[in-house]
């Protein structure tokens, strides 16, 4: 049987179609029918083999990428990744954090706990390894945040960009990969207006966030890893505390 073929069972819904393709390809990868390093067929070939649309194939590939089973190299194709190291330690499941499932206040607080340990270390490494160009990009993100806050615009894009630039400056692509995967969900106010819930003035809230960002940037500028780590930890811990207070207010009905 062709490693890429699928069953003849009827498929009706788009979401189910993509899930079925993911299941077929995942099983072929994990049972060794498609080996690590091998290139998947083209989108057109997968469409023919699976009997689905291009949109379904692209959605399925996106899920496989998020699951750490494949990677797409632009202009070349999609390749199967080596998961043998995970299998050797008895973990056949790759890290899966679906941003779509980060919906409750408790979810957001849990992600912040993860970010505190992850990004505090990223800031420390960035202070040691950053380049002049990376500093410039951080500064541009800071300026964009300040401008958006002053005009009451959307500050989320600039906020995400600032954190991503720090991750880039570590020189370790896995920091970047995780933040990219989480996307805008790393900024709590994209899911919940914590300032409003905490009865906080939005302008004062954004001003505090901006100053916290500046503290992180200045430590990285000075190439002071300990201060950069502490500044990032303070920034994210403050976000967690603001959300915790907002959660208490929601629970108490105030």
C-alpha positions as CSV (number, residue, x, y, z in Angstrom):
1,X,0.0,0.0,0.0
2,X,1.2,3.5,-0.8
3,X,2.5,5.2,2.4
4,X,0.5,8.3,1.5
5,X,-2.8,6.7,0.6
6,X,-5.9,6.9,2.7
7,X,-8.9,4.8,3.4
8,X,-12.0,4.8,1.2
9,X,-14.2,5.9,4.1
10,X,-16.4,8.9,3.2
11,X,-15.3,12.3,4.4
12,X,-17.8,15.1,4.8
13,X,-16.6,18.1,6.8
14,X,-13.6,20.2,6.0
15,X,-12.2,19.9,9.6
16,X,-12.7,16.1,9.6
17,X,-11.0,16.0,6.2
18,X,-7.9,17.7,7.5
19,X,-7.9,15.6,10.7
20,X,-8.1,12.4,8.6
21,X,-5.2,13.5,6.4
22,X,-3.2,14.3,9.6
23,X,-4.0,10.9,11.0
24,X,-3.0,9.1,7.9
25,X,0.3,10.9,7.5
26,X,1.1,10.8,11.2
27,X,0.6,7.1,11.3
28,X,2.8,6.6,8.2
29,X,5.6,8.7,9.8
30,X,5.4,7.0,13.2
31,X,5.3,3.5,11.8
32,X,8.3,4.2,9.6
33,X,6.6,4.0,6.2
34,X,7.8,7.6,5.7
35,X,11.3,7.9,7.2
36,X,13.0,10.9,8.8
37,X,14.5,13.2,6.3
38,X,12.2,12.1,3.5
39,X,10.4,14.7,1.5
40,X,6.6,14.6,1.4
41,X,4.9,14.6,-2.0
42,X,3.9,18.0,-3.5
43,X,0.6,19.5,-2.5
44,X,-0.9,18.5,-5.9
45,X,0.3,14.9,-5.4
46,X,-1.1,14.8,-1.8
47,X,-4.4,16.2,-3.1
48,X,-4.6,13.4,-5.7
49,X,-3.6,10.6,-3.2
50,X,-5.9,11.9,-0.4
51,X,-8.8,13.1,-2.6
52,X,-9.1,16.4,-0.9
53,X,-8.6,20.1,-1.7
54,X,-5.4,22.2,-1.5
55,X,-6.8,24.0,1.5
56,X,-7.3,20.8,3.4
57,X,-3.7,19.6,2.6
58,X,-2.3,22.9,3.8
59,X,-4.3,22.8,7.0
60,X,-3.1,19.2,7.6
61,X,0.5,20.1,7.0
62,X,0.2,23.0,9.4
63,X,-1.0,20.6,12.1
64,X,1.9,18.3,11.4
65,X,4.3,21.2,11.7
66,X,2.8,22.2,15.1
67,X,3.1,18.6,16.2
68,X,6.9,18.6,15.4
69,X,6.5,15.9,12.8
70,X,7.5,17.8,9.7
71,X,9.1,21.1,8.7
72,X,8.6,23.1,5.5
73,X,11.6,24.6,3.8
74,X,10.4,27.4,1.6
75,X,11.0,26.8,-2.1
76,X,12.2,23.2,-1.4
77,X,9.3,21.2,0.2
78,X,8.1,19.6,3.4
79,X,10.4,17.1,5.1
80,X,9.8,14.5,7.9
81,X,11.6,15.3,11.2
82,X,13.5,12.8,13.3
83,X,11.5,12.0,16.3
84,X,13.7,9.0,17.4
85,X,15.2,11.0,20.3
86,X,11.7,11.4,21.8
87,X,10.9,7.7,21.3
88,X,14.2,6.7,23.1
89,X,13.0,8.4,26.3
90,X,9.6,6.9,26.0
91,X,7.8,10.0,24.8
92,X,6.1,9.5,21.5
93,X,4.1,12.7,21.8
94,X,5.6,16.0,20.8
95,X,4.9,19.2,22.7
96,X,1.5,20.4,21.7
97,X,0.3,23.8,22.8
98,X,-2.7,24.7,20.7
99,X,-3.2,28.5,20.9
100,X,-6.9,28.0,20.2
101,X,-7.3,26.2,23.5
102,X,-5.9,29.1,25.6
103,X,-9.3,30.5,26.4
104,X,-9.9,30.8,30.2
105,X,-8.2,33.0,32.7
106,X,-6.6,29.9,34.2
107,X,-5.1,29.0,30.8
108,X,-3.6,32.4,30.4
109,X,-2.1,32.4,33.9
110,X,-0.6,28.9,33.1
111,X,1.0,30.2,29.9
112,X,2.4,33.2,31.8
113,X,4.1,30.8,34.3
114,X,5.7,29.0,31.3
115,X,6.7,32.3,29.8
116,X,8.4,33.5,33.0
117,X,10.9,30.7,33.1
118,X,11.3,30.6,29.3
119,X,11.6,34.4,28.5
120,X,13.6,35.3,31.6
121,X,16.4,33.0,30.4
122,X,15.9,34.3,26.8
123,X,16.5,37.9,28.0
124,X,19.6,36.8,29.8
125,X,21.0,35.1,26.7
126,X,20.0,38.0,24.5
127,X,22.0,40.4,26.7
128,X,25.1,38.3,26.0
129,X,24.5,37.5,22.3
130,X,22.6,40.5,20.9
131,X,23.9,42.3,17.8
132,X,23.6,46.0,17.0
133,X,20.9,45.3,14.4
134,X,18.9,43.2,16.9
135,X,19.1,46.1,19.4
136,X,17.8,48.4,16.7
137,X,14.8,46.1,16.0
138,X,14.0,46.0,19.7
139,X,14.1,49.8,19.8
140,X,11.8,50.0,16.8
141,X,9.3,47.7,18.6
142,X,9.5,49.8,21.7
143,X,8.8,53.0,19.7
144,X,5.9,51.4,17.9
145,X,4.4,50.3,21.2
146,X,4.7,53.8,22.6
147,X,3.2,55.4,19.5
148,X,0.2,53.0,19.5
149,X,-0.4,53.5,23.2
150,X,-0.3,57.3,22.7
151,X,-2.9,57.2,19.9
152,X,-5.0,54.5,21.7
153,X,-4.2,52.1,18.9
154,X,-3.5,48.4,19.0
155,X,-0.3,47.8,21.0
156,X,-0.4,44.0,20.7
157,X,1.6,43.7,17.5
158,X,4.4,45.9,18.8
159,X,4.4,44.0,22.1
160,X,4.6,40.6,20.4
161,X,7.4,41.9,18.1
162,X,9.4,43.2,21.1
163,X,9.4,39.8,22.8
164,X,10.1,38.0,19.5
165,X,13.1,40.2,18.9
166,X,14.5,39.3,22.3
167,X,14.0,35.6,21.4
168,X,15.8,36.2,18.1
169,X,18.7,37.7,19.9
170,X,19.3,34.5,21.9
171,X,20.6,32.9,18.7
172,X,18.5,29.8,19.6
173,X,15.7,29.2,17.2
174,X,13.7,27.1,19.6
175,X,12.9,30.2,21.7
176,X,11.6,31.8,18.5
177,X,9.7,28.7,17.4
178,X,7.8,28.5,20.7
179,X,6.8,32.2,20.7
180,X,5.8,32.1,17.1
181,X,3.7,29.0,17.7
182,X,1.8,30.8,20.6
183,X,1.5,33.9,18.4
184,X,-0.5,36.8,19.8
185,X,-1.8,34.7,22.7
186,X,1.4,35.4,24.5
187,X,-0.1,38.9,25.2
188,X,-2.9,38.4,27.7
189,X,-4.9,41.4,26.7
190,X,-5.6,39.8,23.3
191,X,-7.9,37.4,25.1
192,X,-9.0,39.5,28.1
193,X,-9.0,43.2,29.0
194,X,-7.1,42.8,32.3
195,X,-6.8,46.5,32.9
196,X,-10.5,47.0,32.7
197,X,-11.3,44.0,34.9
198,X,-8.8,45.2,37.5
199,X,-10.4,48.6,37.4
200,X,-7.1,50.0,36.2
201,X,-6.7,53.1,33.9
202,X,-5.8,51.7,30.5
203,X,-3.3,54.5,29.7
204,X,-1.5,54.0,33.1
205,X,-1.5,50.3,32.5
206,X,0.2,50.6,29.0
207,X,2.6,53.2,30.4
208,X,3.7,50.7,33.1
209,X,4.1,48.0,30.5
210,X,6.2,50.3,28.3
211,X,8.5,51.2,31.2
212,X,8.9,47.5,32.0
213,X,9.9,46.9,28.4
214,X,12.4,49.7,28.6
215,X,14.0,48.2,31.7
216,X,14.5,44.9,29.8
217,X,15.9,46.7,26.8
218,X,18.3,48.8,28.8
219,X,19.7,45.7,30.6
220,X,20.2,44.0,27.2
221,X,21.8,47.2,25.8
222,X,24.3,47.1,28.8
223,X,24.9,43.4,28.2
224,X,23.9,42.7,31.8
225,X,22.4,39.2,31.7
226,X,21.4,39.1,35.4
227,X,19.5,42.4,35.2
228,X,17.9,41.4,31.9
229,X,16.7,38.1,33.5
230,X,15.4,40.0,36.5
231,X,13.7,42.7,34.4
232,X,11.9,40.1,32.3
233,X,10.8,38.1,35.3
234,X,9.5,41.3,36.9
235,X,7.6,42.2,33.8
236,X,5.9,38.9,33.3
237,X,5.3,38.4,37.1
238,X,3.6,41.8,37.1
239,X,1.3,40.6,34.2
240,X,0.5,37.5,36.1
241,X,-0.3,39.4,39.3
242,X,-2.6,41.8,37.4
243,X,-4.4,38.9,35.9
244,X,-4.7,37.1,39.2
245,X,-6.3,40.2,40.7
246,X,-8.6,40.5,37.8
247,X,-9.6,36.8,38.3
248,X,-10.3,37.4,42.0
249,X,-12.6,40.4,41.0
250,X,-14.4,38.3,38.5
251,X,-14.9,35.5,41.1
252,X,-16.1,37.9,43.8
253,X,-18.4,39.7,41.3
254,X,-16.9,43.1,42.0
